[in-house]
């Protein structure tokens, strides 16, 4: 009888261990799903916050990918340059520059890609922006590189330059 009792006790313990293991696995799966859901919510909130910050920025903000295509502009860019958002997205950033310097700017953009660092653009130059209507105006531009898992970007913060008084 003692031997049979030991067999039964051993079977019960094995079943209990299997049950506990299944419970632990189920718990881990649920915890992982919960963490994934929380991460997804946080990611969406972070992306939304970034969009709001860029949109509310008091200066023009233009985000350009590593091919020179505009991926995002804020409302200040729309006001400053006279284009609608949809007219700029996907266009080369050179659309915002005077025709005479567009080819040169492509070379400058390539050099920036080789040595990406936050800096003021054209410190010794008078930089000009070009509106949709063709008029030109003096600007100050700050550049900042951004590297993400989706690629490299340059963020340009553009401010209309006021005449020195």
Backbone torsions as a table, in degrees:
resi	resn	phi	psi	omega
1	UNK	NA	-36.6	178.3
2	UNK	-63.9	-38.1	179.6
3	UNK	-66.5	-42.6	177.9
4	UNK	-64.6	-39.2	178.6
5	UNK	-64.1	-38.2	177.4
6	UNK	-65.6	-40.8	178.1
7	UNK	-61.8	-46.2	-179.5
8	UNK	-63.6	-44.7	179.9
9	UNK	-61.7	-41.1	179.2
10	UNK	-64.0	-43.1	178.4
11	UNK	-63.2	-42.7	179.6
12	UNK	-62.7	-42.1	-179.9
13	UNK	-64.6	-41.0	179.0
14	UNK	-63.5	-44.6	178.6
15	UNK	-63.4	-39.6	178.9
16	UNK	-65.5	-41.4	177.8
17	UNK	-62.4	-43.7	178.1
18	UNK	-61.1	-42.8	180.0
19	UNK	-63.3	-44.5	179.6
20	UNK	-64.6	-39.4	179.4
21	UNK	-64.9	-46.1	177.4
22	UNK	-60.6	-40.0	177.9
23	UNK	-64.2	-41.0	179.0
24	UNK	-65.8	-41.4	178.4
25	UNK	-64.4	-46.5	177.7
26	UNK	-58.9	-42.2	178.8
27	UNK	-62.9	-41.5	179.2
28	UNK	-65.9	-40.3	178.4
29	UNK	-62.5	-45.8	179.9
30	UNK	-64.8	-40.7	178.6
31	UNK	-63.8	-40.8	178.3
32	UNK	-64.1	-44.2	177.8
33	UNK	-62.3	-40.3	178.9
34	UNK	-64.4	-43.9	177.9
35	UNK	-63.4	-41.6	178.3
36	UNK	-61.5	-43.0	178.7
37	UNK	-64.1	-42.7	178.6
38	UNK	-64.1	-42.9	179.2
39	UNK	-62.4	-40.4	178.4
40	UNK	-62.2	-43.3	178.6
41	UNK	-64.7	-45.6	179.4
42	UNK	-62.5	-39.7	178.6
43	UNK	-63.3	-45.6	178.4
44	UNK	-62.4	-41.4	178.8
45	UNK	-64.7	-40.6	179.9
46	UNK	-64.8	-45.8	178.8
47	UNK	-61.7	-43.4	179.1
48	UNK	-63.5	-42.8	178.4
49	UNK	-61.9	-43.1	178.4
50	UNK	-60.9	-42.9	178.6
51	UNK	-62.7	-43.0	-179.6
52	UNK	-65.0	-42.4	179.6
53	UNK	-61.1	-48.0	179.6
54	UNK	-62.4	-42.8	-177.5
55	UNK	-66.0	-36.1	-176.8
56	UNK	-88.3	-4.6	-178.4
57	UNK	-59.7	138.4	-174.9
58	UNK	-73.9	-13.5	177.5
59	UNK	-106.8	167.4	174.5
60	UNK	-68.3	133.8	176.4
61	UNK	-124.2	124.7	178.3
62	UNK	-124.5	123.8	177.5
63	UNK	-105.0	128.9	-174.7
64	UNK	-125.3	136.2	178.0
65	UNK	-81.6	179.6	-175.6
66	UNK	-69.0	-8.4	175.5
67	UNK	-96.9	1.0	179.7
68	UNK	86.6	7.5	179.9
69	UNK	-88.4	138.4	178.6
70	UNK	-72.9	127.1	179.4
71	UNK	-108.3	-22.5	179.4
72	UNK	-157.4	141.4	171.0
73	UNK	-136.2	153.2	176.4
74	UNK	-100.0	178.5	-176.8
75	UNK	-64.1	-32.9	177.8
76	UNK	-62.0	-34.6	176.9
77	UNK	-64.9	-41.8	177.9
78	UNK	-59.5	-47.5	179.1
79	UNK	-63.6	-45.8	-173.8
80	UNK	-67.2	-40.9	-172.8
81	UNK	-104.2	-12.4	175.7
82	UNK	80.8	9.9	176.1
83	UNK	-97.0	156.2	169.5
84	UNK	-83.1	153.9	177.6
85	UNK	-46.5	-50.7	-173.7
86	UNK	-65.0	-22.1	178.0
87	UNK	-77.5	-18.4	-177.1
88	UNK	-100.4	-35.4	-176.7
89	UNK	-61.2	125.8	-179.7
90	UNK	92.7	-16.6	178.1
91	UNK	-78.4	155.2	172.8
92	UNK	-67.8	144.6	-178.0
93	UNK	-60.7	-23.3	-179.2
94	UNK	-62.5	-13.6	176.2
95	UNK	-60.8	-22.8	-177.9
96	UNK	-92.4	6.7	-177.1
97	UNK	-116.3	155.8	174.0
98	UNK	-59.4	142.6	-177.6
99	UNK	-51.4	-40.5	-173.6
100	UNK	-63.2	-22.1	-177.4
101	UNK	-113.4	7.5	-176.2
102	UNK	-63.6	-44.8	-179.7
103	UNK	-63.7	-42.1	178.1
104	UNK	-62.9	-38.9	-179.4
105	UNK	-63.0	-35.3	178.2
106	UNK	-58.6	-42.5	178.0
107	UNK	-65.1	-41.4	177.1
108	UNK	-62.6	-40.3	179.1
109	UNK	-62.9	-40.8	178.3
110	UNK	-64.5	-39.0	177.4
111	UNK	-66.1	-38.5	177.3
112	UNK	-61.7	-39.7	179.5
113	UNK	-64.1	-33.0	178.6
114	UNK	-74.9	-27.6	-179.2
115	UNK	-137.5	67.8	-175.5
116	UNK	-73.7	121.6	176.9
117	UNK	-155.5	152.7	177.9
118	UNK	-68.1	129.0	-177.9
119	UNK	-165.1	164.0	172.0
120	UNK	-85.0	139.3	-178.2
121	UNK	-88.5	136.8	172.8
122	UNK	57.6	53.4	-174.6
123	UNK	-59.9	-30.6	-179.1
124	UNK	-105.1	11.9	-176.4
125	UNK	-118.3	156.9	170.0
126	UNK	-93.2	108.7	-178.7
127	UNK	-86.5	143.3	179.6
128	UNK	-125.5	141.2	169.2
129	UNK	-102.6	160.1	-179.8
130	UNK	-127.3	123.9	178.7
131	UNK	-78.8	166.8	177.4
132	UNK	-57.3	-35.1	-178.9
133	UNK	-79.6	1.4	177.0
134	UNK	94.1	-11.9	179.4
135	UNK	-72.1	148.5	-178.2
136	UNK	-114.3	153.4	-178.4
137	UNK	-152.1	149.3	-178.8
138	UNK	-72.9	141.6	-178.5
139	UNK	-137.9	159.2	167.3
140	UNK	-115.2	138.0	-175.8
141	UNK	-132.4	131.2	172.3
142	UNK	-110.4	135.3	179.8
143	UNK	-113.5	144.2	176.5
144	UNK	-143.8	126.4	178.1
145	UNK	-80.3	146.1	176.3
146	UNK	-132.5	129.1	176.8
147	UNK	-119.1	125.9	179.1
148	UNK	-127.5	178.5	177.4
149	UNK	-68.4	-17.3	-179.9
150	UNK	-94.5	-7.6	178.1
151	UNK	146.0	-173.7	179.8
152	UNK	-104.3	142.1	-178.2
153	UNK	-136.7	157.3	169.7
154	UNK	-118.3	132.6	175.8
155	UNK	-105.9	121.4	178.0
156	UNK	-107.8	124.3	173.4
157	UNK	-103.6	119.5	-172.3
158	UNK	-116.2	129.4	179.0
159	UNK	-125.1	135.1	175.1
160	UNK	-65.9	127.0	-178.5
161	UNK	-80.7	127.3	179.7
162	UNK	-89.5	144.8	177.4
163	UNK	-61.2	141.4	177.4
164	UNK	-70.2	133.0	178.5
165	UNK	-119.2	NA	NA
